[in-house]
Amino acid sequence: MNSKKIAIIVSVAVIAIVGSIWFIKSRHSSLPKYIPKTASGVIKINPLSMGRKIDFDAIKKMRSYQPVIKSFESEFKNMAKFLENPSKIGMSFTDNIYIFGSDLIESTNKSVGLVFGVSDAKMLKTFIESFAKDANLEFEKSGNLNIYKSQNTLTNSTEEGSEFSNDNDNQIAIVWNDEACLIYYAGTKTLSGAKKIMTQSETNSIRSLASFKNTESEGGDMAVYINYSKSFNTMTEFISIPQKLKKQIANVDAAAFVVSFNDQDINTNFIQYYKDNSIAKEFQILQNGGLSKESLEFISPNGKILLGLASMIDMPNVIKLLNSLPETKNTMKELASTTGISTTELESLLDGSLSIALTKLSSKEIEETVYDYENMNPETGEFAQGTQKVTKIVPVFTAQLGFQNEKTLNKLLKFIETKGNGMIQSNNNIMSAPIGFFGTMHCVHVGNKLVFTNDDENAKILAKNKTWNNQLDKEISAIFADYPSSFYLDLNPKNYGISKICTGLHIPEESPEMKLFIDVMANFNNMQIKGNNKTASMSLNFTKSSDNSIMKIIKITDQISTAMRKRYVEREAAQRQIEMQMEQEAIQAETSGIEEMQ
């Protein structure tokens, strides 16, 4: 498909989204009946909702968007005129816009389509006529369908060895009736496929699928629907996997990501759909709740985290699934034989609680090996080496792992210490081992918990007091306690220490790059991901301001783009200055040479 045709599809989509700001009335969309049931994926855009949240006047004033607007007005003059009065385009901006694709990996059958609502079929024809000639499109009427299609062209080259070639595989079709318009591409099947879709029954459309209906009911500003059934079943034909797992893959129906641009956050909900929920339960790997109060206490020595990951795994179900794999049974037998701990004890060892956290960045002096690459031993091929002390920024982290049987845990710890050959040393309830760049890893045994940390001082405190007696932030504590799977990331660079970040990245604190980084990150608060066996959600949270989240993203993009363009212009100017200086020096040298010769 040539660039002009691609530009048409993209431009129509842009116009549909931009024009929605002029409309305030919404209605139920019937457009999914113009999406084939075989579609592998569908993207839904709610232009009405997004249009209300976008300040187009503010965007027009942004430096990075002005060249794009001018280029569009220059390249598509007729379209630009319609944008001045979008009600005359003939599109229904109160409906959702759908983009779908089928067999996108399979090159022989791939297709892609864009569906939007029609408010006035005659106006739409007039609008399409404004660019049809330049795009080499011709009109035809078929029943109640209006069709613009690529003209078939035969190319004849006078070059030796060339042949006549048909351009049927480079087709594009724009087909519409009084309700919907479809812009479609499917190689040689473009026109016939578009006609078939526009006249198909609802039974043959994606609207007949319960999983798609459920995704539609979730609302949101955008949504991505993925039909797993076909792709997963195809995948299992080429990959050898256990029957138990194959059963679960065959049970996966579809998945959806529903995105909402809220005032202070962007929230994405992930939903998994199954054909048989009873089969899905057999493969649930998470417990019903999150970490206990006791487990939360061991996440951080200072009650603060920059990054945290926590989970409560359903160990009996996981063991049951693992035991269904022949390889796992053999591994468990070998592990039992090696450690002297029975398979029954190993299977009931863990309680499923796990957490890992980055608590701070620390400056540490570390001895680093330095190689003298300029002097090589010619006989051995080795370089001379020495050591030097350097200041490194080291992430300080903690992790906790919960156990059900303390007696079995003690057996395991004894085995590890014995096999450590002196590298792992036990002292006052602490087992320690060097881990290179991160310093020393300390493992502290507290009741039915093992707590790991490279924080030397706090490891000693925990071993002595059996507690850190801290209290996590309520917001962080809530997501770790309420959800069996959760992730938290602090996005405020000041909490990490600006100077430490600069040292770690080897970037001067006063540099334009660091200034831009700090300015951009000042818009963000944190990221949270939380979920259970059925659903999950991701939330990108912003600092408070008068802008909603979508305008924040647009302004941040403009800020970065403008800064990068400024740096580019400055570098170009500096390069020209150097070139001019070199030319002047060359002229001066040539002049001096002539004078000396005279």
N, C-alpha and C positions, 0 to 999 in steps of 0.2 A: 504494500500500500504506500503510495507516494506521500511526501510531506504535506502537500496541499490538502489531501483528503484527511490525513490525520489531524491537521489543523482545524478542519471543519468540525469533526466530531468533538474535539476539545473545546472549540469556541462555542458550539451549541450548548455544551454542558455548563460552561462558564456563564453564558448569557442567562441560562435557566436559573442558576443560583443567584446571580446579581439581580435579576428582575424580580425576584421574590419579595424584595423589600417593599414593593409597591402594593402588595396584597396582604390582607389581614384576616381573610376568612378561610377556614380549613374545612376539608371534607374527607370522608373515608376513601382511601385509594383502592381502586379495582385494577390498577395497572399490573400487579403481579400475574394476572391471567395471560399477559403477553410475554411471560418469561417461561421458557420450556422447562418441563419437569426434570430434564436431564442436565440442567445447568450445574456445573461443578461448584460455582461460587457466585454470590450476589452481593453487590455493595449498594446499600440504600442511603440516600441523602435526603434529609428533610429541609428543603430550601426555605420554607416558611419560618421554621424555628431558628435556623442559622441566620437567615436574613435579618431577623429582628435583633439579633445579637451583634451584628456587624455594623460598624459606623463607616459607611462608604465615603462620606465627606472627609473623614480623618485619614482614610487610606489614600485618597487622591493627593493629599498634602505630603505624604511620606516620600522621602527622596528616592528610596530604592524602587518604589512602585511607579513613579512618574515615567521612567523610560519604557516600562512595559506597556503602560496605557498609551503613550505616544506611538509606540511601535504597532500596537493593535489598531489604533485609529488610522495609521498610515497604510497598513497591510490590508485591513478589512474595512474600507471606508463605508460601504453599504451597511455592514453590520453595525458600525458605530452609530450610524444615523438611527437605526432601529432601537439602539440602546437608549437614545434620548427619549423615546416613548415606547417602553417595552410592552405596553398593553396591545400594541399593533403587531406583535410578533406572532400571535396566534397560539402561544403556549399557555398551558394552565400551570401557573406557579404555585398553586395551592396544593398540588399533588406532590408526592415523593418522586424523586428521580432514581432510577435503577440502572446499574451497570452490571451485566452478567457475562460469564464466560463458560465455555464447555470444552473439555479435553484440551486444556491449554498446554499440557505437556506432550500430548500426542499430536505431532505436527500435521498428520494427514487429515484430522477431523476438527481442528480447533476452530472456534468461532467466538465472536465477542459482539455484544449489543448494548445499546443505550436506549432506555425507554422513558418517555416523559409524557405528561398529559397534554391534550389539545383542547383549547378553549374556542378556537375558530379555525376550521380547516382551510377556508379560503385565505385568511390572513397568513396562515402558516405557509401556504403555497407561494404567496407573494414574497414572503421573507426568503424562502429557499431559492426562488427565482433570482434574487439579488446576487447570489454567488454561484448559481448552478452552472452558468456558462464557463466561468473561470475554472471550475472544478471538473469540467467535462462530463456533466450530468445531463441526462435526457429524461423527459417526462412521459409517463404513460398512465392510462386508467385501466383498472381491472376490477370490475364490479363496484363495490363501495370503497375500494382501496385506491389511494393516490400514491403514485410511485415515482421517485426519481432514482435512476440507476446510472452507474458508470457506463459510458458508451464503449462497446467492444471495439478494440482497435487492433489492426494488423500492422506489424512493423516489418519493414523490409530493408535490410542493410546491404550495401554493395560490397561490404568487406568479404574477403574470401572465406568460405566455410560457414557463412551465416545462413540462417533459414528463417522462413516466416514463423512468427510466434504469436499465439493467441494471448490476449491480456485478460482472459476470463478469470484467472486466479488472482487478479488485482481489482476485483469488483468491490463496490460499496453500494448499498441500497438504503434509501430513505423511504419508508412506507408508513402511511398514516390513514386513519379513518376519523370519524368525528370525536372519538374518545382518546386515542393514544397514537403516539408516533414512535417508530422503531428505526434507529440507525444501526445497520447490521453489516457484519463482515464474516464470511465463512468460505473464502476461497472461491472455487468454482460453483459452490452451492449457495452463494450469497442470496441471489434473488429468489430462488425457489424456497430456500430456508426461511427468508423473511416473510414471504407470502403464507407459508405454512404456519408460522408462529402467530401471525396476525389473524388467522382464521381458526386456530386450534380451540378445542373445548377446554373448559376449566379443569376437567379431569386430567388432561395432558399437560397442564401448567403446574408451575411450582407452588401455586396457591393451594393445590390439593394436598400438599404435604403438611402434616400436623406440626412438625418441627419448625417449618418456615412460618406457619401461622403464629406459633408461640413467640418466635423472634419478632414478628411484626407487632405483637401485642406489648412487647417490652418498651416500645417507643424509642426515645433517644434522638439525638441530632443526626447520628450516623449509625449504621450497623453493617457488619460483615457477616454473611451467612456462608458456611462451608458445608457442602454435601460430601460427607466422608465415604458413604456406602460404596460408591463406584470405585473411587481411587483406592480405598483400603482393600476391597476384594481383589482388585487387580494386583495390588502389591503382594498379597499373600500367595499369588500364583507363582511368583518368581523367588520368594524368600522362604527358606526352610525354617519354620518356627514350631514350637510344641503345640500340640492339639489344644491344650488348655488355653493358651494365649490366643491361638487362632479363633477360638470360640468367642473370646472377648472382643477381638478386632472386628469380627463379623457382626457383633452386636452393636457396635458404634454406628449411629445413624448420621448425626450432624453436630456442628458446633456453631456458636455465634458469638460475636463481639459487638456489644452495644455501647456506643460512645455518647456521653452527654457533656456538653460544655456548660458547666455551671458558673455561678458568679466567681467563686474563689477556688474552684478545682475543676480538673478534667477527670471524669470518672468513666472507667471502662468495665463493664460486666461481662464475664465469660460464662457461657452456658453450654453444657454438654448434653446431647440428646442420645438416648438409647432406644433400641427397638424393644428390648425386654428388660425392665428395671430389676426384675428378680435375678437375672444373670449379672447385671451390673453390680449388685450388692456383693456377689462373690469376690469381686475384685476391688472392693473398697480398701484402701490402705491407710486411711486416717481414722482416728477416734472421733467421738462426738464433740469433745470440748478441747480447750487449749491447755497451756501449762498451768500447773498448780502454783499456789502462792509460794510454796517451798522452792520449786524450780525457778520461779521468777527471781528469787533472792540471789541466786547464784549466777545470774546473767552478767552483772557488772559490779565491780568493787566500789565504784563511786556513784552508782545509781543513774549514770548517764551513758547513752550509747550514740554512736554516729551511724552505725550500721548494725542491723540485727536480723537474724533469721531464726525462727523457732518452729517446731512441729511436734505433734503428738501422733505417733505412728501406731496403727492397730497391729501390734506384733503377732498375735495369734493368726490373723488373716494373712499377714505377709509370710509367715512361716508355712502356712498351709499352701499358699501359692508357690513358694520356693520348692517345697517338697514335691510338688507336681512335676518339677523339672528333674530329670535323671541326673544331670550334672551337679545339681545342688546336693542331692543325697550323697553322692560320692565325696563332695567337698566337706560336708558336715562330718562324715565318717573319718576322713583324714584329719580334720581339725580336732575331733574328739581323741583320736589316737595320739596325736602330737601333744596336746595339752594335758591329757589325763582327765579331762572333764567329759562326762557322758553327753551324748547328743540330746537327751532329754533336758539336762541341765543347761546346755547351750541354747536350746530353743526357748527356755523360760528365763534366760539371763536378763534381757533388756525389758524395761517397762514402756519403752516407746518415746520417752521425752528426750528432746535434743534441742540445744540452742547454741548459736555461735554469735559473737558480737565483737565489733570493733569499738573500743571505748575511748581511745584518744590516739594522737600522734605524739611520739616522744623523740627528742633529740638524744642520740647516743653516740659515744665515741667507740668506733669499731676498728679493730686491726684488719687491714685489708692487704691482700697479697698484690704486689706490684711487679710486673714483668718488664725487663729491659729488652724491648724488642729490637733495639739497634745493635745489640751485641749477642750473637748466637754462637753457641759452641759448635764448631764445624764437625766435630766427631760424633756428638750425640744428637745434634739438631735441636737441643734445648736452649731456652733463654735463661739468662741469669734472673734471679728473683729475690725480692726482699719484702719487708712489711712496712706499712706506715699506718699511723692512726688518722682516721678521717671521721668527720661528723656526718652521721647518716640519720635520716628521718625514718623511724621504725614504727610500724603500726602495732599498737598494744591491743591484744585481743584476749577474749575469754571464751570458753565453751563448756557446756555441762552435758553430761550423759547420764541418764537415769537407769538404775538396775532394780530388778525385782527381788533377787536372791543375794543377800550380802555374803553368805557363805561361799557361794559359787564365785562371786566377785573377788573374794580374798584368794581363792585358788588361782584365778586368772592373773591377779597382780603378782603373786608369788612366781608364777611361771614366767611372766614378762621380765621380772627382775633377774631371775636365774639366767634367762636366755640373753640378757643384755650384755653379758660379758664385761661388766664394769662400766659400760657406757651409760647405763641407766642406774642411777644411785638412789637408794631410799634413805631418807633422813627425816625424823620427826614427822611422820605421816605424809611426807612429800617424796615423790619420785621425780627426778630431774634428768634431762638429757639435752645436750647442745643441739640447736637446729640452725646453725649458721647465721645468716643475716638477721634473723629474728631474735637472736640471743639464746636464752635457755628456756626450754619448755618445762613447766612444772605441772605435775599431775597430783592434785590434792584429793585424798579420799575422805569424804564427809558423809557418814551414814551410808545410804544407798545411792550416793552420787559420786561421780568422778568429775572434778572441775579442772580444766586445763587452762593455763595462762602463761604468757611470757612476761608478766608483771612480777618481778622478783619480790618486791616489798609486800604487795598484796597477797602473794602466794603464802608468805610466812604468816601474815595476819590471819588468813583463812585456816591454815593448818593449826594455829594456836587457839583461835576463838571458835572454830567450826561455823563461823558466820561472818558475813560482811555487814549485816544489819543495815542494808541500804533500802532505798525505796525508789523504784523507777518512776519516771514521769507517768501520770495517770493515763494519758492518751496512748503511750507506747505499751504500758502494762495491760491496757484494755484489749488491744488487738492480739497480744500474745496469749492472754488468758481466755478470750472469747472464741478464738478460731484455732483449729488444729493445725493450720498451716498459715504462717504469716511472715512478712518481710517489712522492714522499716529502714529508710535511708534519709538521713539528715542532709538537706541540700544547702544549708547555710555555711559558706566557707569560713566565716568567722569562728564557728564552733570548732573547726579543725585547727585554727591558727593560721592566719594568712602567711606569716613568715615561714612557718613549717612547710606549707604548701609550696611556697616559692623555692625554698631550699631543696625540697624533694624533687621538684620539676626542673631545677636549675634555671629558673626564670627570675630576673630582677623584679623586686616588688614594685618599683616605679615604672616598669615597662608598660607600653600601651596595651600589650596582650593581656597582662595581668589586670590592668585597670578595667579593660573590657570584660574580662571574666568575672571580676567582682561586681561590676555594675549589672551584668546580665543575671548572675546568680542571686542578686538582691531581690529579684522578683519571685524566687522560689522558696518554699518553706520545707516540705518533705515529700517523700513518696511512700505510699503504703500499698502492700499487696496482702490480701487475706482471702481465705477460702476454706471450703470443706470438700466432701466427696462429690457434691453436686454442682456447686457454682464457685466462682472466684471473682474478685474485683480488684482493680488497680486504680488508685487515686493519686493524681499529681496535684499537690496542694500549693497554692500561691500565697504570697504575703498580701495583706489586705490593701485594696486600692479601689478607685471608682470604676476601673475597667473590669469587664467580665473576662473569663478565661480565654475565650477565642480572640478577643482583641489584644489581650496580653501576649499571646503567641505571635500575632501579626506584628505587634510593635517590637517584640524582641527580635523577630526575624529582620525587621527593618533596621533595627539598631546594629545588629551584627553585619548585615549586608552593607550598610552605610560606612561602618568602621573599616571593613575589609576593602571597600572601594577607595576610601581615603588613604589607607596604607599603600594600596596599589599605585595610586596617583603619586604619592610621595616617593615611592621607590623608583617609579618611572622618571620623575623629575631629577632624583639623585643620580640615576643612571645616565640621563642626558647631560647632567652637569659634569660627570666624570668623563664622558665621551668628548665633550667640548674642551675640557681641560687637557685631555690627551692630544686632541687635535692641535690646540694652541702650542703645547710643548713640542709636538712634532714639527710645527711650522717654525718655532723658535730655534729648534735644533738644526733644521735645514738652512735657515737664514744664517746662523752662526757658522755653519760649515762653509757656506758660500763666501762669507766675509773672510774666513781664515785662508781660503784658497786664493782670494784676491790679495 
